[in-house]
């Protein structure tokens, strides 16, 4: 049976005859289906977020697994977590069929290797606290399916992302996220709408997890890693927005806190020094709101 993602798109049988404007419009317009598919998968994504956050609070890792486009999308999500949320590099692992060389060009037979999938999970020492995200547009990639089976056997939480209903990968995982994007404008080119849906789903999943782990205050990205001039300015702006402090006070707090936006906000709003703010954040598991509530309770008690 031909997979939905491999079917010829019924609306674009004459694609090669389109004018340039019509061609661009057809390709761009079809991408809207990716966002719709992710919203349809919302309940499954919410289940995955809550299950993942519970394990990550205990020190687990996010492990992304895939081949080809799917593997590269997983890698992209993994590397963006550190600058965006200060998520430790060692707790965001990306496994790509064929290894690092497959990042730039296809490695012959890598995605068809069940042995490779199981071996990469073993080499990464995947365990019970880890959250393993497995991606495959077809949902039948042997490398990804075998990796899912090995990760689940090791006790990890497995979350499968696939673009075809009834896919083996979805059956192999504890949580199944079906991104039902259907046929592509260019038949079978799943780097298009299917890939876009995977990217949106990963953005949604990892961002929601980080919110649950107190990496966001209100809707402000307060655990940003200020590693360059642009991010230093962002850290200053976020500190001012969250605390209501002026630029001078915000700069001073950031300098005293080694440019930690979270620490600076707690210092400014609670009127305390950096070590005290650090202790209160630690006691509140990184939650600014809880740390400030604790500061208020302490002041009342005093």
N, C-alpha and C positions, 0 to 999 in steps of 0.2 A: 504493500500500500504506500503511495506517494505521500510524504509528509506535507503538512500544510505550508511549511516554510519553503518547500521545493516546488509547489504548484505554480503554474503560469498565472499571472495576475489577469483576471478576466477583463479589466477595464483598460489595459494598456497593451493589447496585442500588436498594435502598430507603432510601438514606441520609437522605433528607428526612423520613422517618417515624420516625427514631430518637429515643429519649428524649435529653435533654441529656447525661446521664451516658454513655449508649452512644455518642453522637456524639463526645464528647470522647475517650473511650477508643479509638474507631476511628481518629480522626485521629492521636492520640499513638502508638498501637501501630504504625501503618504506618511511622512514622519509623524504626523499627528496621531496616527494609530498606535505609535509606541507609547505615548503618554497615556492614552486611553487604556491600553493593555495593563500598564502598571497600576492605574487606579482600580481596575477590575481585580487585580491581585492584592489589593489593600489588606483584606483580612489575613491572608497568609503572611504578608510582610509584617503586619503588627504582631502576629504570633511569633515570628522569627525574632523580631526586635526584643520582645520581652524575655524570650528564652535565652537569647544571646547575652543580654545585659546581666542576667543573673549569673552566668558563668564568668563573664569578664570582670565582674565585681570581685570575684574570688581569685583573680590573677590569670585568667585564661587568655588565649591569643585568638586573633582573627587570622584564619588561613584561607587564602583564595586559591582555587584550583580550576584550571581550564586549559584548552588548547586553542591555538590560532587567535582569532579576534577575541573570543571569550576570555582566553587566558590573559591577553594584553589588557583588556578592560579591567580584569581583576587586579592586575599589577598596578594599573593607574590608580584605582581606588585605594590600594594599600599604601602607596607612597605619598598620597595626599593627606593622609590622616595625621602625620607628624606636624607639618607646618600649620595645618588648620586647627588641630585640637591638642597638640603636644602629645599625641599618642606615641608611646615608645616604638622605635623602629623594630625592636626585637619581638614586639607583640602584634606585628602586622606582616605576615609571611605570604609571599606569592609563589605558587608552584605552577610552572608553565611546561606543558608537554614538550619535551625536547630540550629543556634547560634554557639558559640565558641566550644561547644562540638563536633560539626560536623567536626571540623578541623582534628580530629584524628580518628574518626570512624563514620560510617553512622548513621544518626538519622532516625528511621523508619517513613516513610510518609512525611518527611519534604519537599522534592522536589515536592510533589504532592499537597501541600497546597497553594491554591490561596490566602486564607486569610492571611497566613504567609507572602507572598510576599508583599501584600498591606500594612499590618501592619508594616513591617520593614521599608518600604519607609516612612510611616507616622511617625514612631518613630525617624527616622533620620532627620526629619524636612526638607525633600527635597524641594527645591524651584526653582524659575525661573533662578537663576544664576548657578545652579548646572549642572554638566555633569554626567549622569548616564550611566555606561557601563554594559550591560547585556549579560551574557555568558551562552550558552547552546549548547552542541554538537548537540543534536537532534533538537533544536530550538522549542521544544514543551513543555518544563518543565513548569508545571503550576505555580510554585513559581516565576520563572523568567518572564513569560508572564504577570502575574498579577502585578508584580513589575514594569514592563515597562509601563503598562497602568496607574498605579497610579502615576508614576513619570512624565509621559507625561501630565497627567491631572493637575499636580502641576506646569506645565510650564517649567520643566527641559528639557535640551537637552538629548534625549535618543539615544544611539548607541547600536545596537544589533549585537552580534557576534554569528553566528550559522554555522553548517557544512552541512546543508541540504537546498537545494533550496525550496522556497515556504513555509518556516517554519513560524508558527504563531508569533514567537518572532521577526522575521525580519519585518513582516507586522505591528507589534505593535509599532515599533521604528521609529523615525524621520529619522535616518541614518541607513542603513542596510549593514552590512559587511558579505558577504557570503564567507566562507572558505570551498570551495568545495573539500574536501579531499577524498571522495569516500570510498569504503570498506577498512576495516582494515585487516592486515595480520592475526590477531586473530579476527575472526568475532565478531563485536559489541564492542570490547574493545577500546572505544573512548579515553581512557587515552593515547593511542599511537599516531597515526598520527594526529587525530583531536585535541587532547590536545596540541601537539607540535605546531600545526598551531595557536591555540589560544594564546599560550605563545609568539610565534614570533609576532603575530599581536598586542598583548598588548605591548611588548617591542617597536615595531615600532611606535605605536600610542603615547605612553607616552613619548618616547624619542623625537619624532618629535614635540610634544606639548611643551616640555621643551626647545627645540631649539628656537621655536617661541617666548617663554617667556624670551629669552635672558639668559638662564642658561648655554649657550655654547658660547665660543668666538673662532672663527675659527672652529676647531673641537676639542677644548679643554674643558674639563669638569670643568669649572671655579667656579661653585657654590657648589663644593663638601664640605661636612661637615666633617672637620678633627677631628674625635672623637677617634682615636687610633693612635698608632705609624705608622702603615702602611699608613694611610691616611694623617698623618702629612708629611711623606716623599713624598707622591703623591702631596700634596699641594705645597711643595717646588719645586718639579720638574715642575709642571704646571706653577708656577709663573715665574720660570727661562725661560721656553720655550716661554711663551707669552710676557714677557717683555724684554728678552735679557739680563737681569741683571745677575751678578755673584751670587754665593751662599751666600756670606756674605750680599750683599745688599737685596737679596730676603728674607733671614731670618729676617733681621731687619724690612723690610716692613711688613712681615707677623706678627711679634710680635706687631708692632705698630697698626695693623689693627685687632687684636684679631683673627689672623689666617684666615682672609677672603681673599681668592685668588683674588676675583674680586677687592676688595679695593686695595690690594697690587699691582696688575697690573696697575691700574689707577694711583696710587701714583708714581710708578716707571717710567711709560711712560710719565706722564704729569709733573713730578717733583713737586708734591704737597703733603700736609700732609693728614692724614687720614680723619679729619672732612671735608675738602674741597672735597676730593675724594668721600666721602659718599654723600655729597650734590649734586655733579654732577651726580653720579649714580642714585640718587633718581629722579632728574630732567629728566634723560634720560630713566626712567622706567626700570632701571637695565641693560641697554645696554652699554657694555664697549665701543664699537665702537662709539656710540653717545656721551658718556661722554667724550671720547678723542677728538672727533670733536668739542665739545663744549669748551673744554679746549683750543684747538688751536684757535678757534674763539675769545675766551676771551683774549688770549695772543696777537693776532693781533690787537684787539681793544685797548688794553692797550698801 
